[in-house]
Structures are given as structure tokens and as C-alpha cells.
Amino acid sequence: MRKENLGIILTADIAAKARGRAFPMQDFQKYLVTGCGWVPANLAIDAYGGITNPNPFGSVGDLRLMPDVSSISNAVVKNDGEQITMVLADIFTIEGKPWENDPRTFLKNAIRDLEKE
């Protein structure tokens, strides 16, 4: 039986670990447009897999991982040719604004400030 290839929307947490949501590749185009749900507590997971205490982001609320289509890439994950398609994402509020604690937004703002200077 052939397994379906997967897509994954990825972000990096404060500990520089990749975090994200995987889904069947048949849904990839949909997720490129809609993004996927994400909770603030995901950013509070430490390098060992536990949630930091205190958790500065809380456990309530909803965010969206919105894919950056310029970052789409493919990787072969097994010798039999199974592939995974990956895309990096920015974290947005459900109102469609960049989340103030998104590490990618921090980086983009730092680059912008450096270029101004």
C-alpha cells in the first residue's frame, strides 16, 4: 500500500526547534491560502518538549500559521522516494495581523530596522 505524501507548514520556536502542522498533500493548495490553526502555547514548548512554567503566552486563544509561498521546498524522506513538501510560515492573529511574538516577525523587523540604520 502506498502512503500519501505529506505537506507541512513550519515555524520555529524560541528554542529554534521546528514546529508545525502536517497534512495530506492533497490539501496543500487549500492550506497555502487559509493557513492552519495554531495556539500561543506552542511557542512556550521548551527544547525538551515541555511547556515552560510560567507560560507567558497562556493556553487560550487561536492563531494562524500563514505560509510564505516563496519558501516552498521538497525533501525526500525515505529511500523509496517518499517526499514531504515544506513551507515556512508567519504567525498571525485571527484578525489577520502579525502576532507580536512571532519569531519570524521579530527577524523581519530587525532586518528592516538594520536596513533603515
Residue frames as a rotation matrix with the C-alpha (Angstrom) as fourth column:
MET 1
0.579 0.815 0.000 0.00
0.815 -0.579 0.000 0.00
0.000 0.000 -1.000 0.00
ARG 2
-0.362 -0.698 0.617 1.38
0.689 -0.646 -0.327 3.42
0.628 0.307 0.715 -0.99
LYS 3
-0.041 0.273 -0.961 1.32
0.854 -0.490 -0.176 6.12
-0.519 -0.828 -0.213 1.63
GLU 4
0.726 0.336 0.600 0.22
0.600 -0.737 -0.312 9.58
0.337 0.587 -0.736 0.58
ASN 5
-0.413 -0.884 0.220 2.90
0.690 -0.462 -0.558 12.25
0.594 -0.078 0.800 0.58
LEU 6
0.337 0.484 -0.808 2.63
0.916 -0.369 0.161 14.88
-0.220 -0.794 -0.567 3.28
GLY 7
0.076 -0.290 0.954 2.82
0.276 -0.913 -0.300 18.64
0.958 0.286 0.011 3.36
ILE 8
0.159 -0.033 -0.987 3.89
0.987 -0.015 0.160 20.55
-0.020 -0.999 0.031 6.44
ILE 9
0.568 0.019 0.823 3.61
0.087 -0.996 -0.037 24.18
0.819 0.093 -0.567 7.49
LEU 10
0.168 -0.655 -0.736 6.59
0.931 0.351 -0.099 25.07
0.323 -0.669 0.669 9.69
THR 11
0.717 -0.168 0.677 7.65
-0.290 -0.954 0.070 27.78
0.634 -0.246 -0.733 12.05
ALA 12
-0.248 -0.821 -0.514 10.50
0.424 0.385 -0.820 27.95
0.871 -0.421 0.252 14.54
ASP 13
0.794 0.517 -0.320 10.04
0.491 -0.234 0.839 28.42
0.359 -0.823 -0.440 18.24
ILE 14
0.826 -0.459 0.327 12.21
-0.546 -0.797 0.259 30.45
0.142 -0.392 -0.909 20.61
ALA 15
0.371 -0.698 0.612 14.47
-0.291 0.539 0.790 27.41
-0.882 -0.472 -0.003 21.15
ALA 16
-0.238 -0.431 -0.870 14.98
-0.922 -0.183 0.343 27.27
-0.307 0.884 -0.354 17.33
LYS 17
-0.749 0.102 0.655 13.10
0.143 0.990 0.009 23.99
-0.648 0.100 -0.755 17.02
ALA 18
-0.841 0.489 -0.230 10.85
-0.359 -0.188 0.914 23.48
0.403 0.852 0.334 14.01
ARG 19
-0.633 0.755 0.170 7.19
0.148 0.333 -0.931 23.27
-0.760 -0.565 -0.323 14.93
GLY 20
-0.752 0.386 -0.534 4.24
-0.659 -0.460 0.595 22.94
-0.016 0.799 0.601 12.63
ARG 21
0.141 0.869 0.473 1.26
-0.480 0.478 -0.735 21.06
-0.866 -0.123 0.485 11.26
ALA 22
-0.924 -0.382 -0.009 1.38
-0.223 0.519 0.825 18.19
-0.311 0.765 -0.565 8.79
PHE 23
0.145 0.988 -0.046 -1.46
-0.510 0.035 -0.860 17.30
-0.848 0.148 0.509 6.42
PRO 24
0.190 -0.026 0.981 -2.15
0.644 0.758 -0.105 15.11
-0.741 0.652 0.161 3.38
MET 25
-0.773 -0.625 -0.110 -0.58
0.309 -0.522 0.795 16.58
-0.554 0.580 0.597 0.25
GLN 26
-0.398 0.695 0.598 -3.99
0.850 0.035 0.526 16.68
0.345 0.718 -0.605 -1.45
ASP 27
0.637 0.666 -0.387 -4.84
0.769 -0.580 0.269 19.58
-0.046 -0.469 -0.882 0.94
PHE 28
-0.308 -0.912 -0.269 -1.65
0.886 -0.378 0.269 21.57
-0.347 -0.155 0.925 0.26
GLN 29
-0.632 0.075 0.772 -3.20
0.483 -0.740 0.468 24.22
0.606 0.668 0.431 -2.02
LYS 30
0.485 0.873 0.044 -6.00
0.444 -0.290 0.848 24.84
0.753 -0.392 -0.529 0.47
TYR 31
0.583 -0.299 -0.756 -3.56
0.769 -0.097 0.632 25.39
-0.262 -0.949 0.173 3.34
LEU 32
-0.544 -0.776 0.319 -1.45
0.837 -0.527 0.147 27.76
0.054 0.348 0.936 1.24
VAL 33
-0.329 0.530 0.782 -4.48
0.185 -0.776 0.603 30.07
0.926 0.343 0.158 1.17
THR 34
0.624 0.768 0.141 -6.08
-0.028 -0.159 0.987 29.51
0.781 -0.620 -0.077 4.57
GLY 35
-0.411 -0.768 0.491 -3.09
-0.714 -0.063 -0.697 28.64
0.567 -0.637 -0.523 6.73
CYS 36
0.005 0.413 -0.911 -3.77
0.366 0.847 0.386 26.41
0.931 -0.335 -0.147 9.71
GLY 37
0.830 0.430 0.355 -4.71
-0.174 -0.406 0.897 26.84
0.531 -0.806 -0.262 13.34
TRP 38
-0.241 -0.922 -0.302 -2.05
0.423 0.180 -0.888 27.36
0.873 -0.342 0.347 15.98
VAL 39
0.830 0.506 -0.235 -2.25
0.421 -0.293 0.858 28.09
0.366 -0.811 -0.456 19.71
PRO 40
0.593 -0.612 0.524 0.04
-0.581 -0.775 -0.248 30.53
0.557 -0.158 -0.815 21.53
ALA 41
0.685 -0.315 0.657 1.18
-0.519 0.422 0.743 27.82
-0.511 -0.850 0.125 23.98
ASN 42
0.890 -0.382 0.251 3.03
0.456 0.713 -0.532 26.11
0.024 0.588 0.808 21.12
LEU 43
0.431 -0.763 0.482 5.66
-0.093 -0.568 -0.818 28.84
0.898 0.308 -0.316 21.36
ALA 44
0.372 -0.242 0.896 6.13
-0.915 -0.255 0.312 28.03
0.153 -0.936 -0.316 25.06
ILE 45
0.994 -0.106 -0.023 7.31
0.108 0.989 0.102 24.47
0.012 -0.104 0.995 24.42
ASP 46
0.488 -0.873 -0.010 10.91
-0.665 -0.380 0.642 24.27
-0.564 -0.307 -0.766 25.58
ALA 47
-0.092 -0.659 -0.746 13.80
-0.972 0.222 -0.077 22.46
0.217 0.718 -0.661 23.90
TYR 48
-0.935 -0.281 0.218 12.92
-0.338 0.892 -0.301 19.27
-0.110 -0.355 -0.928 25.81
GLY 49
-0.684 0.707 -0.182 9.25
0.230 0.445 0.865 19.15
0.693 0.550 -0.467 24.80
GLY 50
-0.276 0.595 -0.755 7.67
0.954 0.073 -0.292 20.50
-0.118 -0.801 -0.587 27.97
ILE 51
0.421 0.458 0.783 5.68
0.491 -0.841 0.227 23.71
0.762 0.289 -0.579 28.33
THR 52
-0.656 -0.736 0.170 7.61
0.301 -0.461 -0.835 26.37
0.692 -0.497 0.524 30.22
ASN 53
0.489 0.765 -0.418 6.27
0.727 -0.093 0.680 27.41
0.482 -0.637 -0.602 33.58
PRO 54
0.013 0.969 -0.247 5.20
0.058 -0.247 -0.967 30.12
-0.998 -0.002 -0.060 33.77
ASN 55
-0.302 0.040 0.952 3.88
0.931 0.229 0.286 30.06
-0.207 0.973 -0.106 30.22
PRO 56
-0.722 -0.056 -0.690 3.92
0.136 -0.989 -0.063 33.72
-0.678 -0.140 0.721 29.10
PHE 57
-0.906 0.341 -0.251 1.53
-0.350 -0.267 0.898 33.06
0.239 0.901 0.361 26.21
GLY 58
-0.250 0.845 0.473 -1.21
-0.792 0.102 -0.602 31.24
-0.557 -0.525 0.644 28.09
SER 59
-0.860 -0.014 0.510 -3.16
0.161 0.941 0.297 28.24
-0.484 0.337 -0.808 26.86
VAL 60
0.181 0.979 0.090 -6.19
0.607 -0.039 -0.794 30.05
-0.774 0.199 -0.602 25.46
GLY 61
0.185 -0.023 -0.983 -6.58
-0.519 -0.851 -0.078 31.71
-0.834 0.525 -0.169 22.10
ASP 62
0.541 0.015 0.841 -6.10
0.609 0.683 -0.404 30.96
-0.580 0.730 0.360 18.45
LEU 63
-0.038 -0.621 -0.783 -3.54
-0.498 -0.667 0.553 31.99
-0.866 0.411 -0.284 15.89
ARG 64
0.956 0.272 0.113 -2.88
-0.033 0.478 -0.878 31.09
-0.293 0.835 0.466 12.24
LEU 65
-0.199 -0.964 0.175 0.27
0.190 0.137 0.972 29.76
-0.961 0.226 0.156 10.62
MET 66
0.821 0.475 -0.318 0.20
-0.157 -0.348 -0.924 31.58
-0.549 0.809 -0.211 7.27
PRO 67
0.396 -0.698 0.597 2.52
0.747 0.623 0.232 30.06
-0.533 0.354 0.768 4.67
ASP 68
0.205 -0.486 -0.849 5.20
-0.536 -0.782 0.318 32.08
-0.819 0.390 -0.421 2.90
VAL 69
0.903 0.296 0.310 4.85
0.043 0.657 -0.753 30.59
-0.427 0.693 0.581 -0.59
SER 70
0.625 -0.740 -0.249 8.35
-0.657 -0.327 -0.679 31.79
0.421 0.588 -0.691 -1.54
SER 71
-0.211 -0.749 0.628 9.74
-0.964 0.265 -0.008 29.21
-0.161 -0.607 -0.778 0.91
ILE 72
0.797 0.567 0.209 8.15
-0.525 0.820 -0.228 26.03
-0.300 0.072 0.951 -0.51
SER 73
-0.287 -0.880 -0.378 10.63
-0.949 0.315 -0.014 23.17
0.132 0.354 -0.926 -0.78
ASN 74
0.805 0.499 -0.321 10.57
-0.486 0.865 0.125 19.41
0.340 0.055 0.939 -1.18
ALA 75
-0.284 -0.880 0.380 12.61
-0.955 0.293 -0.036 16.75
-0.080 -0.374 -0.924 0.53
VAL 76
0.231 0.242 -0.942 12.88
-0.326 0.932 0.160 13.01
0.917 0.270 0.294 0.03
VAL 77
0.195 -0.077 0.978 12.50
-0.975 -0.126 0.185 11.45
0.109 -0.989 -0.099 3.44
LYS 78
0.429 -0.061 0.901 12.94
-0.294 0.934 0.203 7.77
-0.854 -0.352 0.382 2.62
ASN 79
-0.641 -0.766 0.051 14.95
-0.260 0.280 0.924 5.70
-0.722 0.579 -0.379 0.20
ASP 80
-0.386 0.565 0.730 11.72
0.780 0.622 -0.069 4.64
-0.493 0.542 -0.680 -1.54
GLY 81
-0.749 -0.016 0.662 11.21
0.511 -0.649 0.563 8.20
0.421 0.761 0.494 -2.79
GLU 82
0.299 0.874 -0.383 8.57
0.944 -0.212 0.253 9.32
0.140 -0.437 -0.888 -0.29
GLN 83
-0.568 -0.483 0.667 8.50
0.473 -0.854 -0.215 13.12
0.673 0.193 0.714 -0.31
ILE 84
0.137 0.593 -0.793 7.42
0.915 -0.382 -0.128 15.83
-0.379 -0.708 -0.595 2.05
THR 85
-0.083 -0.077 0.994 6.63
0.602 -0.798 -0.011 19.35
0.794 0.597 0.112 0.88
MET 86
-0.114 -0.077 -0.991 7.51
0.954 -0.288 -0.087 22.03
-0.278 -0.955 0.106 3.40
VAL 87
0.089 0.113 0.990 6.62
0.454 -0.889 0.061 25.69
0.887 0.444 -0.130 3.65
LEU 88
-0.791 -0.380 -0.480 7.69
0.604 -0.351 -0.716 28.21
0.103 -0.856 0.507 6.27
ALA 89
0.188 0.947 0.259 5.00
0.727 -0.312 0.612 30.29
0.661 0.073 -0.747 7.92
ASP 90
-0.799 -0.210 0.563 4.47
-0.171 -0.819 -0.548 33.51
0.576 -0.535 0.618 9.77
ILE 91
-0.543 0.626 -0.560 2.20
0.839 0.424 -0.340 33.52
0.025 -0.655 -0.755 12.81
PHE 92
-0.725 0.410 0.554 -0.85
-0.122 -0.868 0.482 35.77
0.678 0.282 0.679 12.53
THR 93
-0.774 0.605 0.185 -3.74
-0.266 -0.046 -0.963 36.64
-0.574 -0.795 0.197 14.82
ILE 94
-0.388 0.709 0.589 -7.20
0.799 0.577 -0.167 35.52
-0.458 0.406 -0.791 13.76
GLU 95
0.560 0.540 -0.629 -7.80
0.193 -0.823 -0.535 39.17
-0.806 0.178 -0.565 12.80
GLY 96
0.798 -0.255 0.546 -5.09
0.591 0.155 -0.792 38.79
0.117 0.954 0.274 10.13
LYS 97
0.755 -0.580 0.306 -2.33
-0.570 -0.811 -0.129 40.81
0.323 -0.077 -0.943 11.80
PRO 98
-0.046 -0.839 -0.542 1.19
-0.050 0.544 -0.837 39.57
0.998 -0.011 -0.067 12.51
TRP 99
0.826 0.288 -0.485 1.33
0.413 0.276 0.868 38.11
0.384 -0.917 0.109 16.02
GLU 100
0.751 -0.496 0.437 3.55
-0.569 -0.821 0.045 40.25
0.336 -0.283 -0.898 18.24
ASN 101
0.370 -0.616 0.695 5.51
-0.630 0.383 0.675 37.21
-0.682 -0.688 -0.246 19.49
ASP 102
0.979 0.026 0.202 6.23
0.127 0.696 -0.707 35.56
-0.159 0.718 0.678 16.12
PRO 103
0.226 -0.973 -0.043 9.99
0.310 0.030 0.950 34.85
-0.924 -0.228 0.308 15.80
ARG 104
-0.195 -0.283 0.939 9.87
0.977 0.028 0.212 35.39
-0.086 0.959 0.271 12.01
THR 105
0.722 0.484 0.496 8.22
0.511 -0.855 0.090 38.77
0.467 0.189 -0.864 12.52
PHE 106
0.761 -0.548 -0.348 10.96
0.105 -0.425 0.899 39.66
-0.641 -0.720 -0.266 15.04
LEU 107
-0.157 -0.883 0.442 13.57
0.660 0.238 0.712 38.77
-0.734 0.404 0.546 12.41
LYS 108
0.069 0.254 0.965 11.83
0.946 -0.323 0.017 40.71
0.316 0.912 -0.262 9.62
ASN 109
0.948 0.311 0.072 11.52
0.264 -0.892 0.367 43.77
0.178 -0.329 -0.927 11.86
ALA 110
0.484 -0.846 -0.226 15.17
0.203 -0.143 0.969 43.54
-0.852 -0.514 0.102 12.89
ILE 111
-0.280 -0.564 0.777 16.27
0.894 0.142 0.425 43.34
-0.350 0.813 0.465 9.25
ARG 112
0.441 0.542 0.716 14.03
0.749 -0.662 0.039 46.29
0.495 0.518 -0.697 8.36
ASP 113
0.967 -0.080 -0.241 15.44
0.110 -0.724 0.681 48.36
-0.229 -0.685 -0.691 11.24
LEU 114
0.111 -0.990 0.087 19.01
0.453 0.128 0.882 47.47
-0.884 -0.058 0.463 10.29
GLU 115
-0.174 -0.141 0.975 18.41
0.983 -0.083 0.163 48.48
0.058 0.986 0.153 6.68
LYS 116
0.812 0.489 0.320 16.97
0.451 -0.872 0.188 51.83
0.371 -0.008 -0.929 7.84
GLU 117
0.769 -0.566 -0.296 20.00
0.056 -0.401 0.914 52.45
-0.636 -0.720 -0.277 10.03
